[in-house]
Amino acid sequence: MDTIDKEYSWKGRTILVVEDNETSNIYFEAALRKTHAQLLWAKNGVEAVKQVETNGSIDLILMDINMPKMDGIEATRIIKHLKPDLPVIIQTAFVLSGEEKKSHEAGCDEFITKPIRLKHLLDSIDRYIGNSKS
């Protein structure tokens, strides 16, 4: 079990969770509730790209790889073309050979695997948008 030794406060920050699995989305909502970040949800890569095109307040994206309509690698490639400085953390349950390399080639800033350890998730996000307090 992760020991959380910091207070993560991302009030005023917006995180786009791109995830087709509702259970995973519920996990992210619960995991990030105490951070006070605003969470948006896209169910596939197509929706994620549209949200990035229309919402200038997104500070970070948590991107699943395996989704219908457009996978996370292609969505990341498009998003990074539109907004190169927008951090994208790819997360996946199905680590296939070469998937991490393809993710980084598409422009992802970080790659984490499921099951996600809460402290690892929070520390990863904090590196990009945080003002954590020990």
Secondary structure, DSSP 4 states (H G I P E B T S, - for coil): -----SB---TT-EEEEE-S-HHHHHHHHHHHGGGT-EEEEESSHHHHHHHHHH-TT--EEEEESS-SSS-HHHHHHHHHHH-TTS-EEEEES---TTHHHHHHHHT-SEEEESSPPHHHHHHHHHHHH---B-
